[in-house]
Amino acid sequence: MPLVKIFSLLSLVVLTAGCVSSAANPQIRFGVEALVPPFESRNDKGELVGLNIELGNALCAELKKRCVWVDQDYATNIQALEANRFDVIMPMTATPARRERLDFTDNLYPLNSRLVARTGANLQPDAQSLKGKRVGVLTGTSREAFAKSRWAPAGVTVRSFHFNSQLIASLLAGEIDATLQDSIEITQAFLSQPQGQGFDFAGPALKDPMLGSGVAMAVRKSDTALRDELNAALESLKQNGQYQAITGRYLPPAVPDSPRYFPAEGGLPFSEAVQAGTTLYLSGVLGTGSDGELVKGGIVPQMTQTMENLQAALHRSGSTLSQLVKCTVILADINDFAAMNTVYSRYFPADRLPARTTFAGKKLVLDARVEVECLAVAAR
């Protein structure tokens, strides 16, 4: 038999054996840290309970396999998975950094990361508001990686804890000022408990690629067959209604985020911007300099300063000119339309122009020649 054909047959045998091994394996081993109600914990009888436990058992039943639950420290679960101690991390958020080492199933359910602080602390989940503050996170979580990358370089002290009980005790003792947590987990462990009175969510839910968009299951890069089996089983659970029955017992109905307010400087009686959901509403912007006075020279320098001020307001609110959706331009003199357009167009690529309305007003504040008001998509 030719040598090439022998190698081809051997390769086919190896590939076939891999497929058969995945299909014939009678069990799925899930690595889980059973310390996080309502997702995974043990009841008074020592039995595993919670959302992720029910979903895992339902997936195994759909695949006609036996679930084996392996107790695992969350902070070291990636190394344990790669060492073949179990087959699936249940659960894990898929982030770009983790995808470099692991493969992930489709999301099991959405993720909601929020800051918790004492009521009235006036903190927001951003580096500027938290500068000089101490924020607690759980070791090994995507929130720990996010806080250390996004906030720590800006002067935020990030403290890591292995367990919620340790983190909560530190928060109550005033050793940390806030904690960044999964909203359901921290509600169950703290906010819904008597000791959580006087604490609440501070600001809106965070949205960042480092935090991921949902909770999934992680498998080894080589276990694509297992990943596909789990995805197929998850889709079957959704089609037959079991998924909705399980998640409905644990997950609250989705509610819109509370508005986020960005105050204007100088005690003005309005906000510079307000974020509602993913939409950023900006107040009208004038061509004033750092002294609060209109720049001199007519429409061209005023419009230039207006656009610079608009760009700065967007940055302070967590957005950019490229995220603008709609603008309204108000001119004191419609004859300034052409000059205004020349300046305005310099700030946008030709294929990224926001929608716009322009009209002439009888008189603008401070006798300004132009005012610009915009809507944008919030970048965070």
Residue pairs with C-beta under 8 A, 6 or more apart in sequence:
18 225
19 225
22 223
22 225
22 226
22 229
23 225
25 65
26 65
26 66
27 65
27 66
27 67
27 68
28 56
28 59
28 60
28 63
28 65
28 66
28 67
28 68
28 87
28 88
28 226
29 68
29 69
29 70
29 85
29 86
29 87
29 88
30 56
30 67
30 68
30 69
30 70
30 86
30 87
30 88
30 89
30 90
31 70
31 72
31 77
31 80
31 81
31 85
31 86
31 88
31 89
31 90
32 40
32 48
32 52
32 53
32 56
32 69
32 70
32 71
32 72
32 90
33 40
33 71
33 72
33 73
33 74
33 77
34 40
34 41
34 42
34 48
34 50
34 69
34 71
35 41
35 163
35 164
36 50
36 164
36 185
37 49
37 50
37 188
37 189
38 50
38 51
38 184
38 188
38 250
39 50
39 51
39 52
39 91
39 184
39 185
39 250
40 48
40 49
40 50
40 51
40 52
40 53
40 90
41 48
41 49
41 50
42 48
42 49
43 49
48 69
50 250
51 109
51 246
51 247
51 249
51 250
51 251
52 90
52 91
52 108
53 69
54 246
55 108
55 237
55 243
55 246
55 247
56 67
56 69
56 88
56 90
57 67
58 237
58 242
58 243
58 246
59 230
59 233
59 234
59 237
60 66
60 67
62 233
62 236
62 237
63 229
63 230
63 233
68 86
70 85
70 86
72 80
72 85
72 86
72 89
73 80
73 162
74 138
74 139
74 140
74 141
75 139
75 140
75 162
76 140
77 89
77 92
77 140
78 89
78 98
78 101
78 102
78 218
80 86
81 87
81 88
81 89
81 102
81 218
81 219
81 220
82 101
82 220
87 219
87 220
87 223
87 226
88 217
88 218
88 219
88 226
88 230
89 102
89 217
89 218
89 219
90 217
91 108
91 215
91 216
91 217
92 98
92 102
92 104
92 215
92 216
92 217
92 218
93 111
93 141
93 142
93 211
93 212
93 214
93 215
93 216
94 104
94 107
94 212
94 214
94 216
94 218
95 142
95 145
95 209
95 210
95 211
95 212
96 209
96 210
97 145
97 210
98 104
98 142
98 218
101 221
102 218
102 219
102 220
102 221
103 218
103 219
103 220
103 221
103 223
103 224
103 227
104 216
104 217
104 218
104 219
104 227
105 216
105 217
105 218
105 219
105 227
105 230
105 231
105 234
106 216
106 231
106 234
106 235
107 213
107 214
107 215
107 216
108 214
108 215
108 216
108 217
108 234
109 214
109 215
109 247
109 251
110 213
110 214
110 215
110 254
111 182
111 211
111 212
111 213
111 214
111 215
112 182
112 183
112 184
112 205
113 142
113 143
113 146
113 180
113 181
113 182
113 183
113 205
113 206
113 211
114 125
114 180
114 181
114 183
114 186
114 201
114 202
114 203
114 204
114 205
114 206
115 123
115 124
115 125
115 135
115 178
115 179
115 180
115 201
115 202
115 203
115 206
116 171
116 178
116 179
116 180
116 181
116 186
116 190
116 191
116 199
116 200
116 201
116 202
117 123
117 177
117 178
117 179
117 199
117 200
117 202
118 177
118 198
118 199
119 198
119 199
119 200
121 177
121 178
121 202
123 129
123 130
123 133
123 177
123 178
123 202
123 203
124 130
124 202
124 203
124 260
125 180
125 202
125 203
125 204
125 206
126 203
126 318
126 380
127 150
127 151
127 154
127 155
127 156
128 154
129 203
130 151
130 154
130 156
130 177
130 178
131 154
131 155
131 156
132 155
132 156
133 156
133 157
133 177
133 178
134 156
134 157
134 158
134 159
134 175
134 176
134 177
134 178
135 147
135 151
135 156
135 157
135 158
135 159
135 176
135 177
135 178
135 179
135 180
136 159
136 160
136 161
136 167
136 170
136 171
136 176
136 178
136 179
136 180
137 143
137 144
137 147
137 158
137 159
137 160
137 161
137 167
137 179
137 180
137 181
138 144
138 160
138 161
138 162
138 163
138 164
138 167
138 181
139 160
139 161
139 162
142 210
142 211
142 212
143 180
143 181
143 182
143 211
144 158
144 160
145 210
146 180
146 206
146 208
146 210
146 211
147 156
147 158
147 180
148 158
149 210
150 208
150 210
151 158
152 158
159 170
159 175
159 176
161 167
161 170
164 185
164 186
164 189
164 190
167 176
167 179
168 189
168 190
168 195
170 176
171 178
171 179
171 190
171 199
172 195
178 202
179 186
180 206
183 201
183 205
184 250
184 251
184 252
190 196
190 199
191 199
191 200
191 201
203 260
204 257
204 258
204 260
204 275
205 257
206 380
207 278
207 380
208 380
217 230
219 226
219 227
219 230
234 243
237 243
237 246
238 244
256 276
256 277
257 276
257 277
259 274
259 275
259 276
260 274
260 275
260 276
261 271
261 274
262 271
262 272
262 273
262 274
262 275
262 316
262 317
263 271
263 272
264 270
264 271
264 272
264 283
265 272
266 292
270 283
271 283
272 282
272 283
272 313
272 316
272 317
273 280
273 281
273 282
273 283
273 313
273 314
273 316
273 317
274 280
274 281
275 281
275 317
275 318
275 378
277 378
278 377
278 378
279 325
279 375
279 376
279 377
279 378
280 314
280 317
280 318
280 319
280 323
280 375
280 376
280 377
280 378
281 375
282 310
282 313
282 314
282 317
282 373
282 374
282 375
282 376
283 373
284 330
284 371
284 372
284 373
285 306
285 309
285 310
285 313
285 371
285 372
285 373
286 294
286 302
286 306
286 309
286 364
286 365
286 366
286 368
286 370
286 371
287 294
287 295
287 301
287 302
287 303
287 304
287 305
287 306
287 309
287 368
287 369
287 370
288 294
288 295
288 305
288 309
288 366
289 295
289 305
293 366
294 302
294 366
294 367
294 368
295 301
295 302
295 304
295 305
298 369
299 333
299 336
299 339
299 340
299 369
299 370
300 339
300 342
300 343
302 368
302 369
302 370
303 339
303 340
303 343
303 344
303 369
303 370
304 343
306 370
306 371
306 372
307 343
307 344
307 346
307 347
307 372
310 321
310 372
310 374
311 320
311 321
311 347
314 320
314 321
314 323
314 324
314 376
317 376
317 378
318 378
318 379
318 380
319 376
319 377
319 378
319 379
320 376
320 379
321 347
321 348
322 352
323 376
323 377
323 378
323 379
324 348
324 354
324 374
324 375
324 376
325 354
325 355
325 374
325 375
325 376
325 377
326 354
326 355
326 356
326 357
326 374
326 375
327 354
327 355
327 356
327 357
327 372
327 373
327 374
327 375
328 356
328 357
328 358
328 359
328 372
328 373
328 374
329 340
329 344
329 356
329 357
329 358
329 359
329 370
329 371
329 372
330 358
330 359
330 360
330 361
330 364
330 370
330 371
330 372
330 373
331 337
331 340
331 358
331 359
331 360
331 361
331 369
331 370
332 360
332 361
332 363
332 364
332 367
332 368
332 369
332 370
333 360
333 369
334 360
336 369
336 370
337 358
340 358
340 370
345 353
348 354
354 374
361 371
364 370
364 371
365 371
